[in-house]
Every structure is written in C-alpha cells, then in structure tokens.
C-alpha cells in the first residue's frame, strides 16, 4: 500500500523544490477526491434510505462530481505537464468554489469568510512564498465585490487578516525553503566527502592488498620458519618453511596459542623455560637455542609496533626459527676436539716445563751460561704454550656451558698482590711501571670468584704490557656506587683503532698490526674476559685512542659477605 501511494503521489523532477510542491499538490488533490467520494456516498445513501429527498442533496452530489472531475484534470496536469500551472488552477478553482459555497452575506462577512485563508496558506506551499500575497489580494477583491453587490461595506478587518496570514505564510515558506536549501548544500558536501573518503578507502585497501600480497610472497620465500603472533600470543601468520622445521601443518598453527606450541611433546623440557620467560618478561631474545625432537633450532624474536598510534603500541611479535642442528653438531665436535687436544697437549708440555726447570737448577750437574739461557727460553715458551692451551680449554668449557663460577669471600688487596707477583717482572723487563691502588670506599672483603677475577686482571694487564712500549700501566679497584664495584686498567700504549673497538671481544679476533704478529696469540684473552664477566653479571667497557693508550673499565655487583 505504501509503495502504491508513493507511486501515485511522487513525481520525480530535476528540481527538488518542484518535486516537493507537486507531491504536496497531489496529496491535497487525493484528499479532496476522497472527500468528494465520501460526500457523494453519504448523499446517495440518505436518499436511498429515504431520509431526505433528492432535491435536497442533488446540488451536493453534482458539485462533488464536478469537483472530482476538476481534481482529476488538475492531477493529470500536475503529473504530466506543469506543477505550477496545476497549482494555480487548483487554487483558483478552490477560491471560486469558496465564493459560491454560501450566501453572499456569509461569504463576505460571515461564517464562510475563514475558508479564503486556505488558498492563501496553500499558495506559499504550492507556488512560491510570495504567492500568498497574490491570493490574499485576490480573496480581498472577491469579498469586496460580493459585499458591494449586496450593498454592504467591505470587511476591512478580514482583508487585513488575509494579509497578515499571507505574511505568516510567506515567512514560514521562506524559512522552510532556506532550510531545505542549506540542507541540500550540506547533503551535497557530505556526498562529496563520502565519495572522496570512499575513493581514499578503496585506494588504501588496494595498497593494503598489494602490500599484504608482497609480504606474503616475501614470507613464503624465506627459508627460515616464521610465525607471527598478535599481542595475546595467538599465531596469525606462518610461512611454509615452518612446517618442515617443526613437522606441524600450517593450518594447525594458525589461530593457536604460543602456549600450545611450548607444551608440544617434541620440545625438550629445558627449552620450555626459555620460551615461557620470553612471554612473561616480554623480551626480544636473539639467537638462543631450543631442542625440538632431534633438531636444534635457533630462535630470534622481535616485537611489532604500530607507529601510527601514540607510544608505538605493541601489536605482536615475530619469531624466526632457524634449523641449527648441523651447526650445533659442528660446534659440539669442535669443542670436544679442542678440549681433548688441549688436554693431551698440556700433559707433555708440563713435563717439558718440569725438565727445563730441573736443567736450569742444575739438578743433573753444572750448567754453563748458554745452557741456563736455553733452559729459560724453553720454560718461557712452554709457559706461553700452556697459557694458550688454558685459554682454549676455558673457551671450550664456556661454549659447552660447563664453566662455573665459585663465589667465596675474597680480599681485593690479595688480587693486586697476586697480580704484582705474576707480572711485575714482565713489566720491569720492558721498563714499564705497574702501579695499583684501592679506593678507600671499597670494602676490605667482597664475595666473588677470586681465581676468575685474577684471570681477568692478568689477561687485561698482560695485554697492556704487550702493547705498551713506554710509560706505565695503572690498575685501580674502586666502588662505583652503592650496588657496584669496578676495576680500571689503563695504559699508555699504542691504543686500538676506533674501527676495531666493536670487535675486540669477539672470539679469535685480533687487531691487525705488526705488534700483534710479534706477540702472537689466538685472540681469546678479551673474549674470555667478556664471557667470564657475563657469568658474573658484570660488564666491561673500553676507551682507546691510537698512540694515546687504552682504558678498560669493569663493573661488578657489590656483594659483601
């Protein structure tokens, strides 16, 4: 029913105001037609029921029929020709009909006078706002002519009232049209904004689809296994390589929690703690290893941040799995080989050192000067070899995770005393001064591994002696703050180039130069120092300038027994 009414009432035109006025006119025409049909029905009904005679209702019936025909003609004009002409005809017919609707006296000054306000008000709605003044003038002329025809004075208050009604109708219609015009402007702007936003969104979605396709292609081409987790640690994306690495289909990984992966039966129990720690502490470890079945996997994690939001909101984590099985086997073989070889070499070297000491002390008879000098050279080179082998053994133990730290009370003064006992002669042989001091704020007794701290000190000071030709080496033990103490080793040697500083703590790394080639070595000293300090929860920093010396600063937790 609603669709039918909309179809017969609405007339679509290019001008929205014309469409609105023609729809209002159609509503009025349909309403009048319905009233005419009701009037005809009631009139015929009372005649049929003999309530009244035909002569009494014939005028109403004929008038209603004529009005109904006129309404249909106006409707056709409104629908198929011009809404403005149809409105003028309708209003004129309405005005004329009201002029003959009652006696001349009642029309000009009586009860029917109010009917003329209807076309005045309708004119501003069906035509233009100022049309109400035209019809107020027309109605005033009509009632004046009727009044004069019956020889009475025209109803001046009624005429003034018509114009006041016209004024109100004009203001209302004008305000309505202004509001509608502004509303259309706003709607047009909104439509334009919607079109622009839609186009921008479409372009953005296209870019996102292209970028997502590119990222997926890159992800699929990576040989390492990759899993992307959201901030709740649910897997959102994975590449095909992870299937071959973990032996789990991608469809069983996507939308699964990282906790399910951690609790998988193939993951070694000792590896679960590492992964749970990564979740609990929200860390981004690089290159730690886990045991997955018979495989050793290297894992690197990186958090994803949305830099479009404030504070770079964390939106997830990317974890990269790399099959490290072959490398782990090679490392294990290498460490085992180094440990076995070092052990097997140390035994005969100790024997050589012992015999050389016996020769030097003339246990088997008197020795001349050349023989004593030769024995000292044998001892010196044997000790050097033993030092290198000890470094190799320490490195092998650290790589195997077998080197441990033994914490016990120690006196800083004892560390310096042992240091001087071992290296004073080496320093004096090069005419260098080896000095040391202890900060007054440092406690007399600390907790730590005296043997490993001695090893660290000897390594650093021995390096300083090697690469310093004149000047001094200063060692200082100090308290850096309430919770830490430190060791400073400073020399006046040749220094380290800035380009080499980031690599001096790498295993088997030596600074290129003639002095390095003269003194030899495996490049393990500083690497061992760094790893020992890591085991002690300490740190080491270096400052150096070429030909101006080097300063190593060690920081350790201050633990008082």
C-alpha positions in Angstrom: 0.0 0.0 0.0 2.8 2.4 0.9 4.6 1.7 -2.3 1.3 2.3 -4.3 0.8 5.7 -2.5 4.4 6.7 -3.1 4.0 5.8 -6.8 0.8 7.9 -7.3 1.9 10.9 -5.2 5.6 11.3 -6.0 6.7 13.0 -9.3 10.4 12.9 -9.9 11.9 16.1 -11.5 15.3 17.7 -11.7 14.3 20.4 -9.3 13.8 19.1 -5.7 11.6 22.1 -4.8 9.3 21.4 -7.8 9.2 17.7 -6.8 8.2 18.7 -3.2 5.5 21.1 -4.3 4.0 18.7 -6.8 3.9 15.9 -4.2 2.1 18.3 -1.8 -0.4 19.2 -4.5 -1.1 15.5 -5.3 -1.7 14.8 -1.6 -4.2 17.7 -1.5 -5.9 16.5 -4.7 -6.2 12.9 -3.5 -7.6 14.2 -0.1 -10.2 16.4 -1.9 -11.1 13.5 -4.2 -11.6 11.2 -1.2 -13.8 13.9 0.5 -15.8 14.2 -2.7 -16.3 10.4 -2.9 -17.4 10.4 0.8 -19.8 13.3 0.1 -21.4 11.6 -2.9 -21.7 8.3 -1.0 -23.4 9.9 2.0 -25.7 12.0 -0.1 -26.8 9.0 -2.2 -27.1 6.9 1.0 -29.5 9.2 2.7 -31.7 9.4 -0.5 -31.6 5.6 -0.8 -32.7 5.3 2.8 -35.5 7.9 2.3 -34.1 10.1 5.0 -34.3 13.1 2.6 -35.3 13.9 -0.9 -33.1 14.0 -4.0 -33.8 17.7 -4.4 -32.1 18.4 -1.1 -28.9 16.5 -2.0 -28.7 16.9 -5.7 -26.6 20.1 -5.5 -24.1 18.4 -3.2 -23.8 15.4 -5.5 -23.4 17.4 -8.6 -21.0 19.8 -7.0 -18.9 16.8 -5.7 -18.9 15.2 -9.1 -17.8 18.4 -10.8 -15.1 18.9 -8.1 -13.9 15.3 -8.6 -13.6 15.8 -12.4 -11.7 19.0 -11.8 -9.4 17.3 -9.3 -8.6 14.5 -11.8 -7.9 17.1 -14.6 -5.6 19.0 -12.2 -3.9 15.8 -11.2 -3.1 14.9 -14.8 -1.8 18.4 -15.5 0.4 18.1 -12.4 1.7 14.7 -13.3 2.4 15.1 -17.0 2.8 18.8 -17.7 3.4 21.5 -15.2 3.2 21.5 -11.4 3.0 25.3 -11.2 0.0 25.6 -13.7 -1.7 22.8 -11.9 -1.3 24.5 -8.6 -2.6 27.8 -10.0 -5.7 26.1 -11.5 -6.3 24.2 -8.2 -6.0 27.3 -6.0 -8.2 29.4 -8.4 -10.9 26.7 -8.5 -10.7 26.4 -4.7 -11.2 30.2 -4.3 -14.1 30.3 -6.8 -15.7 27.3 -5.1 -15.5 29.0 -1.7 -17.0 32.2 -3.2 -20.2 30.3 -4.1 -20.2 27.9 -1.1 -22.6 30.1 1.0 -24.9 33.2 0.8 -23.2 36.4 -0.3 -23.6 37.9 3.2 -21.9 34.8 4.9 -19.2 34.8 2.3 -18.3 38.5 2.6 -18.6 38.9 6.3 -19.9 35.7 7.9 -19.1 32.1 8.7 -17.6 31.2 5.3 -15.1 34.0 5.4 -12.4 31.8 7.0 -12.4 29.4 4.0 -10.5 32.0 2.0 -7.5 31.6 4.3 -7.0 28.1 2.9 -5.9 29.1 -0.6 -3.8 31.9 0.9 -1.8 29.5 3.0 -1.6 26.8 0.3 -0.3 29.3 -2.3 3.0 29.7 -0.4 3.4 25.9 -0.2 2.3 25.0 -3.8 3.9 28.0 -5.6 6.5 30.5 -4.3 6.4 32.1 -0.9 5.2 35.5 -2.1 2.2 33.8 -3.9 0.3 34.0 -0.6 0.2 37.8 -1.1 -1.3 37.4 -4.6 -4.1 35.1 -3.3 -4.7 37.3 -0.3 -5.2 40.2 -2.7 -7.5 38.0 -4.9 -9.6 36.9 -1.9 -9.9 40.5 -0.7 -11.1 41.6 -4.1 -13.7 38.8 -4.2 -15.2 39.5 -0.8 -15.2 43.3 -1.6 -17.1 42.7 -4.9 -19.6 40.4 -3.1 -20.1 43.0 -0.3 -20.6 45.8 -2.8 -23.1 43.7 -4.8 -25.3 43.3 -1.7 -24.7 47.0 -0.8 -22.6 46.5 2.3 -19.2 47.8 3.3 -16.3 45.5 2.6 -14.9 43.7 5.7 -11.7 45.7 6.3 -10.6 43.6 9.3 -11.0 40.4 7.3 -8.9 41.9 4.5 -6.2 43.0 6.9 -6.3 39.5 8.4 -5.8 38.0 5.0 -2.6 39.9 4.5 -1.4 39.1 8.0 -2.0 35.4 7.2 -0.2 35.9 3.9 2.8 37.4 5.8 3.0 34.5 8.2 2.7 32.0 5.3 5.4 33.9 3.4 7.8 33.8 6.4 7.1 30.1 7.1 7.6 29.1 3.5 10.6 31.3 3.0 12.3 29.8 6.2 11.4 26.3 5.0 12.9 26.8 1.6 16.1 28.4 3.1 16.4 25.5 5.5 15.9 23.0 2.7 18.5 24.8 0.5 21.0 24.7 3.3 20.2 21.1 4.0 20.8 20.2 0.3 24.1 22.1 0.4 25.1 20.1 3.4 24.0 16.9 1.8 25.9 17.7 -1.3 29.0 18.4 0.7 28.5 15.2 2.7 28.0 13.3 -0.5 31.3 14.7 -1.9 33.1 13.9 1.3 31.7 10.4 1.3 32.8 10.0 -2.4 36.3 11.2 -1.6 36.6 9.1 1.6 35.3 6.1 -0.3 37.8 6.6 -3.1 40.6 7.1 -0.5 39.5 4.0 1.4 39.4 2.0 -1.9 42.9 3.1 -2.8 44.1 2.4 0.8 42.5 -1.1 0.6 44.1 -1.7 -2.8 47.5 -0.7 -1.3 46.9 -2.9 1.7 46.1 -5.8 -0.6 49.1 -5.2 -2.7 51.3 -4.9 0.4 49.8 -7.9 2.0 50.4 -9.9 -1.1 54.0 -8.7 -1.3 54.6 -9.5 2.4 53.1 -13.0 1.9 55.3 -13.6 -1.1 58.4 -12.5 0.9 57.3 -14.6 3.9 56.8 -17.7 1.7 60.2 -17.2 0.1 62.1 -17.2 3.4 64.0 -20.4 4.0 63.8 -20.0 7.8 60.5 -20.7 9.6 58.5 -17.6 10.6 55.4 -17.3 12.8 53.7 -14.0 13.5 51.8 -13.7 16.9 49.4 -11.0 18.0 49.7 -9.3 21.4 47.8 -12.1 23.0 50.4 -14.6 21.6 48.0 -16.2 19.1 49.5 -17.2 15.8 48.1 -15.1 12.9 50.5 -16.0 10.1 53.2 -18.5 9.2 55.2 -19.5 6.2 55.6 -22.9 4.6 59.1 -23.4 5.9 57.9 -23.8 9.4 56.0 -27.0 8.5 59.2 -28.8 7.5 61.1 -27.4 10.5 58.5 -28.3 13.2 56.7 -31.1 11.5 53.3 -29.3 12.1 51.0 -28.2 9.3 50.3 -24.5 8.9 46.6 -24.9 9.5 47.3 -26.4 12.9 49.5 -23.4 13.8 47.3 -20.5 12.7 45.0 -19.2 15.5 46.7 -21.4 18.0 48.3 -20.0 21.2 52.1 -20.0 21.6 51.5 -21.8 24.9 50.3 -24.9 22.9 53.5 -24.8 20.9 55.6 -24.6 24.1 53.8 -27.6 25.6 54.3 -29.7 22.5 55.8 -33.1 23.3 58.7 -32.6 20.8 60.1 -29.6 22.7 62.7 -30.5 25.3 61.7 -29.7 28.9 64.8 -27.5 29.5 63.8 -25.4 26.5 60.3 -24.6 27.8 61.6 -22.3 30.5 63.4 -20.1 27.8 60.2 -19.7 25.8 58.0 -19.0 28.9 60.5 -16.4 30.1 60.2 -14.7 26.7 56.4 -14.4 27.1 56.4 -13.4 30.8 59.1 -10.8 30.5 58.1 -9.6 27.0 61.8 -9.8 25.9 63.2 -10.0 22.4 66.0 -12.6 22.6 68.3 -13.0 19.6 69.7 -16.4 18.7 69.0 -18.6 21.7 68.6 -22.3 21.0 66.0 -24.9 21.8 65.8 -28.6 21.3 62.9 -29.8 19.1 62.9 -33.5 18.8 66.2 -34.4 17.2 66.7 -30.9 15.9 68.4 -27.9 17.4 66.6 -24.7 16.5 67.9 -21.1 16.8 65.2 -18.6 17.7 65.1 -14.9 17.2 62.2 -12.7 18.3 61.2 -9.2 17.5 58.2 -7.2 18.7 56.0 -5.3 16.2 55.0 -1.8 17.0 52.3 0.4 15.4 54.0 3.8 15.0 50.7 5.3 13.8 49.5 5.2 17.4 50.8 7.0 20.5 53.7 5.5 22.3 54.3 3.0 19.5 51.7 0.4 20.7 52.9 -3.2 20.7 50.7 -5.2 18.4 52.5 -8.5 18.3 55.7 -10.5 17.9 57.6 -12.2 15.0 59.5 -15.3 15.9 62.1 -16.7 13.4 63.1 -20.4 13.7 66.3 -21.5 12.0 67.5 -25.1 11.8 70.8 -25.0 13.7 71.2 -28.8 14.0 74.2 -29.1 11.7 76.0 -26.1 13.2 75.3 -27.3 16.8 76.8 -30.7 15.9 79.9 -29.0 14.4 80.3 -26.7 17.4 80.0 -29.7 19.8 82.6 -31.6 17.8 84.9 -28.5 17.7 84.6 -28.0 21.5 85.2 -31.7 22.1 88.2 -31.7 19.8 89.7 -28.6 21.4 89.2 -29.9 24.9 90.8 -33.3 24.0 93.7 -31.8 22.1 94.3 -29.2 24.8 94.3 -31.8 27.5 96.6 -34.1 25.6 99.0 -31.2 24.8 99.1 -29.9 28.4 100.5 -33.1 29.8 103.7 -33.3 27.7 104.1 -29.5 28.0 104.1 -29.7 31.8 106.7 -32.5 31.5 108.9 -30.3 29.3 108.5 -27.4 31.7 109.5 -29.6 34.6 112.6 -30.9 32.9 113.6 -27.4 31.8 113.3 -26.2 35.4 115.5 -29.1 36.5 118.1 -28.3 33.9 118.1 -24.6 35.0 118.5 -25.6 38.6 121.5 -27.9 37.7 119.8 -31.0 39.2 121.8 -33.2 36.8 125.1 -31.4 37.1 126.6 -28.0 36.5 125.2 -25.8 33.6 127.1 -23.1 31.7 125.6 -19.7 30.9 124.3 -20.7 27.4 122.7 -23.8 28.8 120.9 -21.8 31.5 119.7 -19.3 28.9 118.5 -22.1 26.7 116.6 -23.6 29.6 115.0 -20.3 30.4 113.8 -19.9 26.8 112.4 -23.4 26.9 110.5 -22.5 30.1 109.2 -19.2 28.8 107.9 -20.7 25.5 106.4 -23.7 27.3 104.6 -21.4 29.7 103.3 -19.4 26.8 102.0 -22.5 25.1 100.4 -23.6 28.4 98.7 -20.2 28.6 97.3 -20.6 25.1 96.1 -24.1 25.8 94.4 -22.9 29.1 92.6 -20.2 27.1 91.4 -22.8 24.6 90.2 -25.0 27.5 88.4 -22.2 29.1 86.8 -21.2 25.8 85.7 -24.8 25.1 84.2 -25.1 28.6 82.3 -21.8 28.2 80.9 -22.9 24.8 79.9 -26.2 26.3 78.2 -24.4 29.2 80.4 -26.3 31.7 82.4 -23.4 33.2 81.1 -22.4 36.6 81.7 -19.5 38.9 82.6 -20.3 42.6 81.6 -17.5 44.9 83.5 -17.1 48.1 84.9 -14.2 50.3 87.9 -12.5 48.8 90.1 -9.5 49.6 90.7 -7.0 46.8 94.2 -6.4 48.2 95.1 -10.1 47.6 94.1 -9.7 44.0 96.6 -6.9 43.5 99.3 -8.7 45.4 99.0 -11.7 43.2 98.9 -9.5 40.1 102.2 -7.9 41.1 103.8 -11.2 41.9 102.9 -12.5 38.4 103.5 -9.5 36.2 106.0 -7.1 37.9 108.9 -8.8 36.3 107.3 -8.7 32.8 106.6 -5.0 33.3 110.1 -4.2 34.5 111.7 -6.2 31.7 110.1 -3.6 29.3 111.0 -0.8 31.7 107.3 -0.1 32.4 105.8 0.9 35.7 103.0 -1.3 37.0 101.1 0.6 39.7 97.9 -0.2 41.6 95.6 1.3 44.2 92.4 0.6 46.1 89.6 3.1 46.6 89.1 3.9 50.3 85.3 3.3 49.9 85.8 -0.3 48.7 85.1 -2.9 51.5 88.1 -5.0 52.6 86.2 -8.2 51.8 83.9 -9.0 48.9 82.1 -12.0 47.6 83.3 -13.3 44.2 85.4 -15.9 42.4 89.0 -14.9 43.2 90.5 -17.3 40.6 88.4 -15.9 37.7 88.9 -12.3 38.8 92.6 -13.0 38.9 92.4 -14.4 35.4 90.6 -11.3 34.2 93.1 -9.0 35.8 96.1 -10.9 34.4 94.6 -11.0 30.9 94.0 -7.3 30.8 97.3 -6.2 32.4 99.3 -8.7 30.3 97.7 -7.2 27.2 98.6 -3.7 28.4 102.2 -4.8 28.9 102.4 -6.4 25.5 101.2 -3.4 23.6 102.9 -0.6 25.7 106.4 0.3 24.8 106.9 3.1 27.3 105.1 4.7 30.2 103.0 2.8 32.8 100.0 0.5 33.5 97.7 1.7 36.2 95.3 -0.7 38.0 92.6 0.7 40.3 89.9 -1.1 42.3 87.0 1.2 43.2 83.4 1.5 44.4 81.3 2.9 41.6 78.0 3.2 43.6 76.1 1.6 46.4 75.4 -1.6 44.5 78.5 -2.0 42.3 82.3 -2.0 42.4 84.8 -1.9 39.5 88.2 -2.4 38.1 90.1 0.0 35.9 93.1 -1.0 33.8 94.7 1.9 32.0 97.9 2.0 29.9 99.9 4.5 27.8 100.3 2.0 24.9 99.6 2.2 21.2 95.8 2.1 21.6 93.1 0.5 19.5 91.7 2.0 16.2 88.1 3.1 16.5 87.1 0.7 13.7 88.3 -2.3 15.7 86.7 -1.4 19.1 83.3 -3.1 18.3 85.1 -6.4 17.6 87.8 -6.8 20.2 85.7 -9.0 22.5 84.9 -11.5 19.6 86.4 -15.0 19.8 89.6 -15.4 17.8 89.6 -11.7 16.9 92.9 -9.8 16.9 93.7 -6.2 16.0 95.7 -6.2 12.8 99.2 -4.8 13.3 102.9 -5.6 13.5 102.8 -5.8 17.3 100.1 -8.4 17.2 102.1 -10.5 14.8 105.2 -10.3 17.1 103.3 -11.3 20.3 101.1 -13.9 18.6 98.1 -15.5 20.4 94.7 -16.8 19.4 92.7 -13.7 20.2 90.9 -15.4 23.1 92.0 -13.2 26.0 89.5 -10.4 25.8 86.8 -12.8 24.6 87.3 -15.0 27.7 87.3 -11.8 29.9 83.9 -10.8 28.4 82.3 -14.2 28.9 83.6 -14.5 32.5 82.1 -11.1 33.3 78.8 -12.1 31.8 78.8 -15.2 34.0 79.4 -12.9 37.0 76.6 -10.5 35.9 79.3 -7.9 35.2 80.2 -5.7 32.3 83.2 -4.2 30.6 83.8 -1.0 28.6 86.8 0.2 26.7 88.1 3.7 25.8 91.0 4.0 23.5 92.9 6.4 21.3 95.6 5.4 18.8 99.1 6.2 20.3 97.5 7.6 23.4 96.6 4.5 25.4 93.7 2.3 26.4 91.4 2.1 29.4 89.3 -0.9 30.3 86.6 -0.4 32.9 84.9 -3.4 34.6 81.7 -3.1 36.6 80.6 -5.9 39.0 77.8 -6.3 41.6 78.9 -5.3 45.0 78.2 -8.3 47.4 79.6 -8.0 50.9 79.8 -11.3 52.8 
